[in-house]
Amino acid sequence: MATKMVTDRSAEASLVDAAAKTFLREVSPSLDQTLSPLLEEGESLPDLTLLPKLAVRLVDSRLEQLIEADKANIDAQAALIEPRKRRDDAADGLSETLFGLRDVARGLYGRKMVARILPGDQTIPRRPKALLHDAEHVLERLLDPDQNRPSHKLEGILIEPGQLAVSLEPAKGELDLALGEVDLKSREAQITQAAKDEAMAEFSTAYRASIRLLEALSSIAGKPALAERVRPTRRRKSAKPEDEEAGTEASPDEQGEATAATG
């Protein structure tokens, strides 16, 4: 299903088509009458009916490009859902592992010794990439032979410092893999978003130019009422020069949709 931004542009393309039909039916004869007396010997009027037809084709072509770019972006965004879920699940698993390791380390070595294992203030970060960074740091400390942490025996079980890393390594690896997949899919989504933005800009350029063309021809033909009808509604609401482009500007939520973070 197309995004609202694209369905709105479909409506604008329909406006160009309707305006062109009005031009061919009501304006073209008057335009010929207006311009014919200005011809000099040997001159003839070009086929002015071709201009609105080409304008419609141009806008329709740009709309098709936009629709395809929109579909590709929707698919790319959908492809991010599962990798993000795997990333979040892996982050939860690694976080639980680190919390458990911290509690075990406190029981074995005491709070002061834990500072040699857990970086910083011994808190567990929430953001997946920060969590992965801390897990890698913890592994380095656990496997560092220079840390000089004693072994402990609990109820007949000998616990070596390196054993604490056993459960951490796979949890870290799973998050690392999930983050890599999310980064890859995010880059793909960013590429499709850029293509969509470009297609949107090309459509807007074609739309504005076509509307202005039909508006100008209607004015030249002495049909100011038709020229007024051609103008997009939002342009008719204001006579200020700076509002001339308002007919094709995106609304605030449409702009947000176009630049959403994909990471």
Buried (B, 14 or more C-beta within 10 A) or exposed (E): EBBEBBEBBEEBBEBBBEBBEBBBEBBBEBBEEBBEEEEEEEEEEEEBBEBBEEBBBBBBBBBEBBBEBBBBBBEBBEBBEEBBEBBBEBBBBBBEBBEEBBEBBBEBBEEEBBBBBBBEEBEBBEEBBEBBEBBEBBBEBBBBEEEEBEEBEEEEEEBEBEEBBEBBBEBBBBBBBBBEBBBEBBEBBBBBBEBBBEBBEBBBEBBBEBBBBBBEBBBBBEBEEBBEBBBBEEBBEEEEEEBBEBBBEBEEEBEEBBEEEBE
